[in-house]
Amino acid sequence: MKAEIFLPDDYRPAEGEPFMNDRQLEYFRRKLEAWKADLLDDSKHTIEGLQDNTRNIPDIADRASEETDRALELRTRDRQRKLVAKIDQALRRIDEGEYGYCEATGEPISLKRLDARPIATLSLEAQERHERREKVHRDD
């Protein structure tokens, strides 16, 4: 059983502390778990809404509009499902002691980047290189 880590409500990871110490890991774990809970809650409301909205709409324009809205909602939920999978991967990296390190270089990812995008797996520099390579291949 892991010891409970105390984190003040106003705690933010700081550059001056050891990288990915227990407090930082706990901060990011809580941030990821809260984000996941919000996404799953949104998803539950969507499913309830879609079940409630299975009514027969006689006007063809209204029906088309509702179908478009439903398709958009389902696309959004699919993106969120993929995001939940990335959150789960980040939580697994925390458990395995790999969180916060760039997959390409092994270097630490900046705390500022992780705070803004806690599912990041690449440092900013590696991400930019990756995007430049993708753009080059797309332009071919």
C-alpha positions in Angstrom: 0.0 0.0 0.0 1.4 3.4 -1.1 1.6 6.1 1.5 -0.8 9.0 1.0 0.9 12.1 -0.3 -0.2 15.4 1.1 -0.6 18.1 -1.5 -1.8 21.6 -0.5 -4.7 22.9 -2.8 -2.4 25.6 -4.2 0.5 23.3 -5.0 2.0 23.7 -8.4 5.1 21.8 -9.6 8.2 24.1 -9.6 11.4 23.9 -11.5 13.5 24.1 -8.3 12.3 20.7 -6.9 13.6 17.3 -8.0 12.0 16.4 -11.3 9.0 14.0 -11.0 9.3 13.7 -7.2 6.4 12.1 -5.3 4.5 15.4 -5.0 4.8 16.2 -8.7 3.7 12.7 -9.7 0.7 13.0 -7.3 -0.2 16.4 -8.7 -0.3 15.0 -12.3 -2.1 11.8 -11.2 -4.9 13.9 -9.6 -5.0 16.3 -12.6 -5.3 13.3 -15.0 -7.9 11.5 -12.9 -10.0 14.7 -12.6 -9.8 15.2 -16.3 -10.9 11.6 -17.0 -13.8 11.9 -14.6 -15.0 15.0 -16.3 -14.8 13.3 -19.7 -16.6 10.2 -18.5 -19.3 12.4 -16.9 -19.8 14.3 -20.2 -20.0 11.0 -22.0 -22.7 9.7 -19.7 -24.8 12.8 -20.3 -24.4 12.4 -24.0 -25.6 8.8 -23.9 -28.6 9.8 -21.8 -29.3 12.7 -24.2 -29.1 10.5 -27.3 -31.4 8.0 -25.7 -33.9 10.7 -24.8 -33.8 12.2 -28.3 -34.8 9.1 -30.2 -38.1 10.6 -31.3 -39.8 10.6 -34.7 -39.5 14.0 -36.2 -41.9 14.4 -39.2 -40.3 17.5 -40.8 -37.4 16.4 -43.0 -35.3 19.6 -42.4 -35.7 19.3 -38.6 -34.8 15.6 -38.8 -31.7 16.4 -40.9 -30.6 19.1 -38.5 -31.1 16.7 -35.5 -29.1 13.9 -37.4 -26.3 16.4 -38.0 -26.2 17.4 -34.3 -26.1 13.8 -33.3 -23.3 13.0 -35.7 -21.3 15.9 -34.4 -21.9 14.8 -30.8 -20.8 11.3 -31.6 -17.7 12.5 -33.3 -16.9 14.7 -30.2 -17.5 11.6 -28.0 -15.1 9.5 -30.1 -12.4 12.1 -29.7 -13.0 12.1 -26.0 -12.8 8.3 -25.9 -9.4 8.5 -27.5 -8.4 11.2 -25.0 -9.5 8.9 -22.1 -7.2 6.2 -23.6 -4.3 8.7 -23.6 -5.1 9.7 -20.0 -5.0 6.0 -19.1 -1.6 5.7 -20.8 -0.3 8.7 -18.9 -1.5 7.2 -15.6 0.2 3.9 -16.5 3.4 5.9 -17.2 3.2 7.5 -13.7 2.8 4.0 -12.2 5.8 2.7 -14.2 8.0 5.7 -13.4 8.2 6.9 -17.0 5.9 9.9 -16.8 7.3 13.3 -17.7 10.1 12.0 -19.9 10.2 12.5 -23.7 9.6 9.2 -25.6 12.0 10.4 -28.4 14.9 11.7 -26.4 14.4 10.5 -22.8 14.9 14.1 -21.6 12.5 15.6 -19.1 9.4 17.3 -20.6 9.0 20.8 -19.2 6.7 21.2 -16.2 5.0 24.0 -18.0 4.2 21.8 -21.0 3.0 18.9 -18.7 0.8 21.3 -16.7 -0.8 22.5 -20.0 -1.0 19.1 -21.6 -0.6 16.4 -19.0 -0.8 13.6 -21.6 2.2 14.9 -23.5 4.7 12.2 -24.4 7.2 14.4 -26.3 9.2 17.4 -25.3 8.3 20.6 -27.1 11.4 20.4 -29.3 10.7 16.7 -30.2 7.0 17.5 -30.8 8.0 20.3 -33.2 10.4 18.0 -35.1 7.7 15.4 -35.3 5.2 17.9 -36.7 7.7 19.3 -39.2 8.4 15.7 -40.5 4.7 15.1 -40.8 4.2 18.3 -42.7 7.0 17.3 -45.1 5.5 13.9 -45.7 2.0 15.4 -46.2 3.4 17.9 -48.8 5.0 15.0 -50.9 
